[in-house]
Amino acid sequence: MDLIDRLVGNAGEWAEDFTAGELAVQPSLHLAVVACQDSRLDPQSLLGLGPGEAHYMRNAGGTVTDDMIRSLCISQRFLGTREIVLIHHTDCGMLRFSDDELLGDLHRETGLRPTWAVETFNDLDEDLRMSMRRILRSPFIPYKDRVRGFVYEVETGRLREVKLEDGRADHRGAAKAWRSGA
C-alpha cells in the first residue's frame, strides 16, 4: 500500500467518529493564523485550538505575500475573522537559500522564470515585521488592530513574540500610524 492509500484509509477511519459536521464556516474565535508550511510546526496544537475556531493559512516561510493578503481579505470580509497571528519559526528552510539561487536554477532547468516571488530571508524577526507591515499597509485588510507576530522555536517548542519598532504588544498605535501613512 502506498502512502496516499494509507492516508485515504486513515481518513475513512476518522470519518467513523466524525462529529464536526455542524460547525459554522466562520471561525468561532474570529482568528486567522498565518504560518510556515514546515512539518514541525502544528499551529492548531501549538495554540491549543480546536476544529472550527480559526482559519489557518500556510506557505513557505509564513511570509505575507499577495496571495496571503487575498486569503486574509476573504477571511475578514466574508468569514468574520478580526485577529491575525503570524508564526515564523527557527531553522526555517527559507533561511537556507536565496531568491537568485532558486530563480537561477529554475531558469536553467526550464528556460522560464516564475511569475511569483520567492521571498527568502536572512533575518527571521525582520521578515516577520515585514509581514506585519504588509498587513497593516494593505487597503484590503479592514481589521488591523490585533495583528501579532511570533517565532516558534523548533528546538524548545516555545513561542517568542516579535514586535514592531514601536514596541507595542498589540500594535494598535502602529496600525493607526500605518493607516495614516506615518
Secondary structure, DSSP 4 states (H G I P E B T S, - for coil): --HHHHHHHHHHHHHHT---TT--SS-TT-EEEEEE--TT--HHHHTT--TTSEEEEEEGGG---HHHHHHHHHHHHHH---EEEEEEETT-GGGSS-HHHHHHHHHHHHS---SS-----S-HHHHHHHHHHHHHH-TT----SSEEEEEEETTTTEEEEE--TT--SS-HHHHHHHHHT-
